[in-house]
Each structure stands twice: as structure tokens, then as C-alpha cells.
Amino acid sequence: MPLLSMAGMAKSFPGVVALDGVDLDLEPGEIHALLGENGAGKSTLMKILGGVHQPDRGEMTLRGEPYRPTSPHQAQAHRIGFIHQELNLAENMTVAENVFLGRYPGRGGFIDHAALRANTERLTQALGLRVDVDSPVRPLNVGHRQLVEIARALSFDADVLIMDEPTAALTDEESRHLFEVVKRLRAQNKAIVYISHRMDEVFSLSDRITVLRDGRSVATFKTSERSPQEAIRLMVGRDPGQQFPPREPSFGAVVLRVEGLQREGVLHDVSFSVRAGEIVGLAGLIGAGRTEIARAILGADPLDSGAIYVEEQPMPAPTPAEAIRHRLAYTPEDRKTQGLLLARSVEENVNIANLPDGLLPLQHLRDIASHWVEGLKIRTRDIDQQVKALSGGNQQKVLFGRWLARGCKVLILDEPTRGVDIGARAEMYKVIFDLAQQGVGILLISSDLPELMGLSDTILVIREGCVSGRFDRNNATPEAIMTCAVPT
């Protein structure tokens, strides 16, 4: 008997059929991967399992008994653990308080802080997360926050653990720690649902795979029985083709130059340049300072010293407004809190950086939004739909469309394909190459090393706030990059 069975699951939202009769079963002691493009229904199916959504129809059983949670709390009570794709932490609370939120150990009517600290440290150490568990979550980067989310899910001692893109913001080292934890959970007879767009980890980690397409389950098979290419073909309904389209780079004049960027304890004498038509990748471990470089260029974080030039013209006292005026564009790694207006429409989010001082016909703004929705293949009911109703990958494409509509000279992309599916990644890679071909200088930050090497003309390795290595496309290897990235 399966530990969990879901049969004929269906769910619709206004204007969108998210699930249309999906079947899924989980055996004890297995890692079951769930694959599909953004909008295929993976997250919706898991939110039904986790009590976030109620199905329109379908049956579920857990340990042979009917199961239909009406809230996440009920799902947790049934020992269902959920690691969401979008982070959901209380930023002003400590790591320990977030991990055991609402379930603090007590003694004599008071919180037992020593037990809380010890229990949290046990989980964080197992994940390789080296932080002070008594410190607030707010200053942690995205990768460390993701590990806090994972620690919270593990704290429930769940029989079924749902992992929705758990490694999207993790370094290779942190991912390896996570994989070891997942394998130990499998050995303890837990069932793990593993959602990821990274084919290499899915095929190295999972026992079985279920593929969803357009809200339907199209295949379930043992991982050993199919190849990644066959799985992708099932996901997208066509041959996957070449991941990185062919490109003949051509470089022009320098469009961005930074000299001696310095911020005590964060950045140390960072200098580099980006030419028109060039894609410069920033490699490095999480916390190495890659995002801090981007934010300093845009004026989002202060600098102690250093100079920034756009087309060889100095940008005095950089601020976000000044950066936009100089046509510098930025897609942040955390689109939910730093990039998008979630309660606003697709149209408003695309046009927010493109509004002139004077009046502009409403129809013109709608035409701009419609153009990029079509060009980027954004799955939305229409341009009036709120961005928060879109899948994670489609939200990222809305943010991408904003700066394409702006017509930028320099585009800084911070983890641009995080949470984006295989098909959409190929589309975005083509857009990135097209922009470079048009003379846009691109600064690319990515923790996906194959992606970074496949896209970049030049790779700069950042280690502890410094540029520790530089590689051209022809001499970059994973081993050489990681040697420069890891502190000695």
C-alpha cells in the first residue's frame, strides 16, 4: 500500500485550469521527483497536499486512510512537511524562532531557550548551515534563508516531505549537504516529493519521476528507465533542442566600468569592465559578495570609496534613480520582495520603470505589456491579472520584461533563471543573447555553474568580496572556477 495516494486531483482558478485529473502515489522510503514546466501544476498539486488549497475534485489517502487537510496546520499534524519555493520567514525573528515557530519547547510556562537553541543547531549543522541561530533572519542572504526553511520542515519529523526547488538558491556545497540529508531521510523510510528544474540532480537523486504537462500527469516511471532528454520531451511536448543557442559574440566600447569599489567588511578593491555586447559572469559561493557588487553599482547599498562609469561617464553618488536614468537595469535574486509589485497587474509591473514624466496613452502602455507577454511567453490570463497569481517562473519573466521594455544599456541579472523551467530557460537564454547582439552589456550572477559557463564570454570569480580570478570562455573549467571560489 502506498504511503500517500492522490487520484484524479483537479483545481481551477479564475480563468485557469491548474490541475485536470492528476494522479500521484508515494511509497515509503522513496524520493519521487515531480517534473513539469512552470504552470504545469506542480506547486498547485503540492499545495493541495499541504492544505494550502482545496481540490475541486479528487481523492487522497494517507497511510490507507482518507486525507483532506483544510489548512497547513492540519497537514503538519499529519506529519506532512513543506519546503516552499517562495521563502516565507519572519525576518525580525531569530533563526531558531523561525525554525520552531509556534512550537517552542517550554519549561514552567516559559520558553526553554537552551532547548530551542540546541534543537535548532542540530538541524542547521546537519544541513551545513553555519549561522548564529540566535541572530535575526533579516541579514541572511537568499541561500541561507532557504536552508532555514528546510530546517523548519525537517523539524516536524515528517513522514512525507515536499521539497519545491530546494536547491534553487544554494551553492554546490550546500546542495551536497542537502542531498545527504535527503538520502538519510529516505533510509529512515520517509517519502520525499522532490520538485526541481535541474535534471542532473533529479536523475542522480530520485527513485521515480512523475511528469506533469498542462495540468495533467503524462507519465510516471522509474528514474533508471528514462534519460533526461526523454523526461524533457515529456515535459514540453517536443524535442528539447540545444540548451544554449549558437552565438558569435561581437564586442564594442566599454559600457560599464567600476574601479576600486570598497565597503568595509563587504567589498575590497573590486574593479572590472563590461563591453557592449559582452556577457560577464560573476561566479562564487553564496555570501562571496556577488549581489553586493550589483547593489553597490545601482546605489542600493553605500560605498566607502570607488568609482562607477557608464559609457565612460562618471555616475556621481549612485542611487537607484540615477542608475535608472543612466539606463542600468537590475533583476534581483529575490523577485518576490525586491523586484515585483505582487498585488499589481502584469501591465503595471512591466511598465513601472518605463513611465515618462508626461502623459502617455493608456493603450500604448497596454501594447508594450502585451508585446512582452507574447515575446517572453508569459503564461497569464491577460495583462490585467495580478502578478501574485502567476507561477514563480512567469513572475521572473514579468520582471525580465520590465527592463526589456525600458531599453537598457547595461543589464544586471542576479540569478535570472532561479525557479524557471527548462523550456522557459531556453527562451530566456535566447533573449539574453539577442540583447548582447544588440549591444547591451550584461553582468550575470548565477549559482548554476553550467549556466554561467554556457552564457558568459568572461567569468570573474568573487571570493570574500574580492575578484579572485578571471577566465575567458575558452579557458574556463568548473575545477578552475571552484578553486578560485573556495576560501583557502
C-alpha positions in Angstrom: 0.0 0.0 0.0 1.4 3.5 -0.9 2.1 5.8 2.0 0.2 8.5 0.1 -2.1 8.3 -2.9 -3.7 11.2 -4.9 -6.2 10.3 -7.6 -8.0 12.5 -10.1 -6.9 15.7 -8.5 -8.5 18.8 -10.1 -8.2 22.5 -9.3 -9.2 25.6 -11.2 -8.6 29.3 -10.5 -10.4 32.2 -12.3 -9.6 31.8 -15.9 -7.0 29.0 -15.4 -7.3 25.2 -15.1 -4.3 24.4 -12.9 -5.0 20.6 -12.4 -7.1 18.3 -14.6 -7.2 14.8 -13.1 -3.7 14.3 -11.8 -2.6 11.0 -10.2 0.4 10.6 -7.8 1.4 7.9 -5.3 4.3 7.8 -2.9 6.0 4.7 -1.5 7.7 4.8 1.9 11.4 5.2 1.6 11.5 6.8 -1.9 12.4 10.1 -3.5 9.8 10.8 -6.0 10.6 13.7 -8.4 7.8 15.8 -9.9 8.8 17.5 -13.2 7.0 20.0 -15.4 7.2 23.4 -16.9 6.1 26.4 -14.9 2.3 26.4 -14.9 2.1 22.7 -15.3 0.5 22.3 -11.9 3.4 21.0 -9.7 3.1 23.6 -7.0 -0.7 23.6 -7.0 -0.7 19.8 -6.5 1.7 20.1 -3.6 -0.3 23.0 -2.0 -3.3 20.7 -2.0 -1.3 18.0 -0.3 0.0 20.6 2.2 -3.5 22.0 3.0 -2.9 25.4 1.3 -5.5 24.8 -1.5 -8.7 22.7 -1.5 -9.2 20.5 -4.6 -12.3 20.9 -6.7 -12.4 17.1 -7.0 -10.2 14.0 -6.4 -9.4 11.7 -3.6 -6.4 11.4 -1.3 -5.4 8.7 1.2 -2.5 8.8 3.7 -1.4 5.6 5.4 -4.5 3.9 4.0 -6.9 6.5 5.5 -8.9 9.3 3.7 -6.9 12.5 3.9 -8.2 16.0 3.1 -6.4 18.8 5.1 -8.1 22.1 5.2 -5.1 24.1 6.4 -1.3 23.8 6.6 -1.6 23.2 10.3 -3.7 20.1 9.7 -1.1 18.8 7.1 1.7 19.3 9.7 -0.4 17.4 12.3 -0.4 14.5 9.8 3.4 14.8 9.5 3.5 16.5 6.1 6.5 18.8 5.8 6.5 21.5 3.1 9.5 23.5 1.8 8.0 26.2 -0.3 9.7 27.6 -3.5 9.0 31.1 -2.3 10.6 31.9 1.1 8.2 32.6 4.0 10.2 33.7 7.0 9.6 36.2 9.8 12.6 38.4 9.1 12.7 40.2 12.5 12.7 36.9 14.4 15.8 34.7 15.0 16.7 31.6 13.1 15.7 29.4 16.0 12.4 31.2 16.4 11.6 30.7 12.7 12.5 27.0 12.7 10.2 26.2 15.6 7.6 28.9 15.1 4.6 28.2 17.2 6.2 25.0 18.7 8.7 26.4 21.1 10.0 24.0 23.8 8.8 25.2 27.3 9.5 24.7 30.9 7.4 26.1 33.8 5.3 28.2 31.4 8.3 29.8 29.8 10.2 29.2 26.6 13.2 26.9 27.1 15.7 28.9 25.1 18.6 26.5 25.7 16.5 23.6 24.3 15.3 25.8 21.4 18.9 26.7 20.6 20.2 23.1 20.8 17.3 21.7 18.7 17.9 24.3 16.0 21.7 23.9 16.0 21.2 20.1 15.5 19.2 20.8 12.3 21.3 23.6 10.9 24.5 21.6 11.5 23.0 18.6 9.6 22.4 21.0 6.7 25.8 22.6 6.8 24.3 26.0 7.7 26.8 27.9 9.7 24.9 30.8 11.3 24.2 32.1 14.8 20.7 30.6 15.5 20.0 33.4 17.9 20.5 36.1 15.2 17.6 37.6 13.2 16.9 36.2 9.7 16.8 39.6 8.0 20.5 40.0 7.2 20.8 36.4 5.8 21.2 36.0 2.1 18.7 34.0 0.0 20.7 30.8 0.1 20.9 30.8 3.9 17.2 31.7 4.2 16.4 28.7 2.0 18.3 26.4 4.4 16.4 27.9 7.3 13.1 27.0 5.5 14.5 23.4 5.0 15.4 23.2 8.7 11.9 24.2 9.7 10.4 21.5 7.5 12.8 18.9 8.9 11.8 19.9 12.5 8.4 18.3 12.1 9.9 14.8 11.7 7.6 14.5 8.7 6.7 11.1 7.0 6.1 13.0 3.8 8.5 15.8 2.9 7.7 18.1 0.0 10.7 19.9 -1.5 9.8 22.6 -4.0 13.0 23.8 -5.7 15.1 23.4 -2.6 18.5 24.0 -4.2 17.5 26.9 -6.4 19.4 29.4 -4.2 22.1 27.0 -2.9 25.7 26.6 -3.8 27.1 23.2 -4.9 28.5 22.6 -1.4 25.2 23.4 0.3 23.3 21.3 -2.2 25.6 18.3 -1.5 24.8 18.7 2.2 21.1 18.7 1.4 21.4 15.6 -0.8 23.0 13.7 2.1 20.2 14.8 4.4 17.6 13.7 1.8 19.2 10.3 1.4 19.3 9.8 5.2 15.6 10.6 5.3 14.9 8.0 2.6 16.8 5.4 4.6 14.5 6.3 7.5 11.5 5.2 5.3 10.4 8.8 4.7 8.7 9.6 1.3 10.1 12.7 -0.4 8.4 14.7 -3.2 11.3 16.5 -5.0 10.5 19.3 -7.4 13.4 20.7 -9.4 14.2 22.1 -12.9 17.8 20.7 -12.5 17.8 17.5 -14.5 21.2 16.4 -13.2 20.1 16.4 -9.5 16.7 14.8 -10.3 18.4 11.9 -12.1 21.1 11.4 -9.6 18.8 11.6 -6.5 15.3 10.3 -7.3 13.9 6.8 -7.5 10.8 7.6 -9.6 9.6 10.5 -11.6 6.1 11.8 -12.4 5.8 14.3 -15.3 3.1 16.9 -15.4 2.1 18.9 -18.5 -0.7 21.5 -18.8 -2.2 20.3 -15.5 -2.2 16.6 -16.3 0.0 13.7 -15.4 1.5 12.4 -18.6 3.9 9.7 -17.3 5.3 8.0 -14.1 8.4 5.9 -14.4 11.5 4.6 -12.6 14.3 7.1 -13.0 16.6 4.4 -14.3 14.3 3.7 -17.2 14.4 7.1 -19.0 17.0 9.7 -19.9 16.9 13.4 -19.1 16.3 14.2 -22.7 13.2 11.9 -22.7 11.9 13.5 -19.5 12.3 17.0 -21.0 10.5 15.8 -24.1 7.6 14.6 -21.9 7.6 17.9 -20.1 7.5 20.3 -23.1 5.8 18.0 -25.6 8.6 18.4 -28.1 12.3 17.7 -28.6 14.3 19.9 -26.2 16.8 21.1 -28.8 20.0 22.9 -27.9 20.1 24.4 -24.4 22.4 27.3 -25.3 21.7 28.7 -28.8 24.7 29.3 -31.0 26.2 32.7 -30.8 29.1 34.7 -32.4 29.9 37.4 -29.8 30.9 40.8 -31.0 32.1 43.5 -28.5 32.0 47.2 -28.7 33.2 50.0 -26.4 33.1 49.7 -22.6 29.6 50.5 -21.3 30.2 49.8 -17.6 33.5 50.2 -15.7 33.9 50.0 -11.9 37.1 50.9 -10.2 38.2 50.2 -6.6 34.7 49.5 -5.1 35.3 49.4 -1.4 32.9 48.8 1.5 34.3 47.8 4.9 33.8 44.1 5.6 31.9 43.5 2.3 33.8 44.6 -0.8 37.6 45.0 -1.3 39.0 46.9 -4.3 36.6 45.5 -6.9 37.4 46.6 -10.4 36.2 45.3 -13.8 34.5 46.4 -17.0 31.8 45.2 -19.3 31.8 46.0 -23.0 28.8 46.5 -25.3 27.6 43.0 -26.4 29.6 41.2 -23.7 28.2 38.9 -21.1 30.4 39.0 -17.9 29.5 36.3 -15.4 30.1 36.6 -11.7 30.9 33.2 -10.1 31.4 32.5 -6.4 29.9 30.9 -3.3 26.8 32.4 -1.7 27.9 35.2 0.6 31.0 35.9 -1.5 29.8 39.4 -2.4 28.3 39.0 -5.9 25.0 40.5 -5.1 26.6 43.2 -3.0 28.6 44.3 -6.1 25.4 44.6 -8.1 23.7 46.6 -5.4 26.6 48.9 -5.0 26.7 49.7 -8.7 23.0 50.5 -8.6 23.3 52.7 -5.5 21.1 50.4 -3.4 24.0 49.9 -0.9 26.5 52.6 0.2 30.2 52.5 -0.8 33.2 53.8 1.2 35.1 54.5 -2.0 35.3 53.7 -5.6 34.1 55.0 -9.0 31.4 53.8 -11.5 31.4 54.8 -15.1 28.6 54.3 -17.7 29.9 54.7 -21.3 33.0 56.3 -19.7 30.9 59.0 -18.0 31.2 59.0 -14.2 28.0 58.3 -12.3 28.2 60.6 -9.2 26.7 59.5 -5.9 25.0 56.4 -7.4 21.3 55.9 -6.4 18.7 53.6 -7.8 17.0 56.6 -9.6 20.4 57.7 -11.0 21.1 54.2 -12.2 17.7 54.0 -14.0 18.4 57.4 -15.6 21.7 56.0 -16.9 19.7 53.0 -18.2 21.2 50.5 -15.8 18.7 47.7 -15.2 18.6 45.0 -12.5 16.7 41.8 -11.8 17.2 40.9 -8.1 17.7 37.4 -6.8 14.6 37.7 -4.6 11.9 38.8 -7.1 9.1 38.5 -4.5 10.3 41.1 -2.0 12.8 43.2 -4.1 11.5 43.1 -7.7 7.8 42.8 -8.1 4.6 44.6 -7.0 2.7 41.4 -6.3 -0.7 42.9 -5.9 -0.4 44.9 -9.1 -1.1 43.7 -12.7 1.2 42.3 -15.2 0.8 45.5 -17.2 1.8 47.7 -14.3 4.8 45.6 -13.4 6.1 45.7 -17.0 5.7 49.4 -17.3 6.7 50.7 -13.9 10.2 51.6 -14.9 9.1 52.9 -18.3 6.7 55.7 -17.3 7.6 59.2 -18.7 7.3 62.5 -17.0 4.4 63.5 -19.3 1.2 61.8 -20.3 1.3 58.6 -22.3 -1.8 57.0 -23.9 -3.1 54.1 -21.9 -3.4 51.9 -25.0 0.3 52.4 -25.7 1.2 51.1 -22.2 -1.1 48.1 -22.8 0.6 47.4 -26.1 4.0 47.4 -24.5 2.9 44.9 -21.9 1.1 42.7 -24.4 4.2 42.7 -26.6 6.5 41.4 -23.9 3.9 38.9 -22.6 3.8 37.4 -26.0 7.6 37.7 -26.6 8.6 36.0 -23.4 5.7 33.5 -23.5 4.4 34.6 -20.1 1.5 32.4 -19.0 -1.2 34.7 -17.7 -4.9 35.0 -18.2 -4.4 38.6 -19.5 -2.2 41.6 -18.8 -4.6 42.7 -16.1 -4.0 39.6 -13.9 -2.2 40.2 -10.6 1.4 39.1 -10.7 1.0 37.2 -7.4 -1.3 34.7 -9.2 1.4 33.7 -11.6 3.8 30.8 -11.2 7.4 31.6 -10.0 8.9 31.3 -13.4 6.3 33.5 -15.0 6.8 36.1 -12.3 10.5 36.1 -13.2 9.7 36.7 -16.8 7.5 39.7 -16.0 10.4 41.2 -14.2 12.7 40.4 -17.1 10.1 42.1 -19.5 10.2 45.3 -17.4 13.8 46.0 -18.3 13.5 44.9 -21.9 10.7 47.4 -22.3 12.9 50.1 -20.7 15.7 49.7 -23.4 18.7 49.4 -21.1 22.4 49.9 -21.8 23.6 47.6 -19.0 21.5 44.7 -17.7 22.5 43.1 -14.3 20.9 39.7 -13.9 21.0 38.2 -10.4 20.0 34.5 -10.6 17.7 35.2 -13.5 16.6 31.6 -14.1 16.0 30.7 -10.4 12.8 28.7 -10.3 12.4 28.8 -14.1 11.7 25.6 -16.1 13.7 24.1 -18.9 11.6 25.4 -21.8 11.5 28.9 -20.3 15.2 28.9 -19.6 16.0 28.3 -23.3 13.7 31.2 -24.2 15.4 33.5 -21.7 18.9 32.4 -22.9 17.9 33.4 -26.4 16.6 36.8 -25.2 19.9 37.3 -23.3 21.9 36.5 -26.4 19.7 38.7 -28.6 20.3 41.7 -26.2 24.0 41.1 -26.3 23.8 41.0 -30.1 22.1 44.4 -29.9 25.0 45.9 -27.9 23.6 45.6 -24.4 26.3 44.9 -21.8 25.2 42.1 -19.4 26.5 41.4 -15.9 25.3 37.9 -15.0 25.2 36.4 -11.5 24.4 32.7 -11.3 25.0 29.9 -8.9 24.3 27.4 -11.7 27.9 26.9 -13.0 26.9 25.2 -16.3 24.6 28.1 -17.0 27.3 30.6 -16.1 29.8 28.9 -18.4 27.3 28.4 -21.2 26.3 32.1 -21.3 29.3 34.1 -20.3 32.1 35.5 -22.5 34.1 36.4 -19.4 33.8 34.9 -15.9 35.0 36.8 -12.8 35.3 34.8 -9.6 34.3 36.6 -6.4 35.7 35.4 -3.1 35.2 37.2 0.2 34.4 40.5 -1.5 37.4 40.4 -3.9 37.9 39.4 -7.6 40.0 36.2 -7.1 40.1 35.0 -10.7 39.3 35.9 -14.3 38.5 33.4 -17.1 37.7 33.7 -20.8 35.1 31.4 -22.3 37.8 29.2 -23.9 39.8 28.6 -20.7 37.1 28.4 -18.1 36.6 25.0 -16.4 34.5 24.1 -13.4 37.6 22.9 -11.4 39.5 26.2 -12.1 36.5 28.3 -11.2 35.8 26.5 -7.9 39.5 26.5 -6.9 39.3 30.3 -7.1 35.9 30.5 -5.4 36.7 28.4 -2.3 38.5 30.3 0.6 41.9 28.8 1.3 
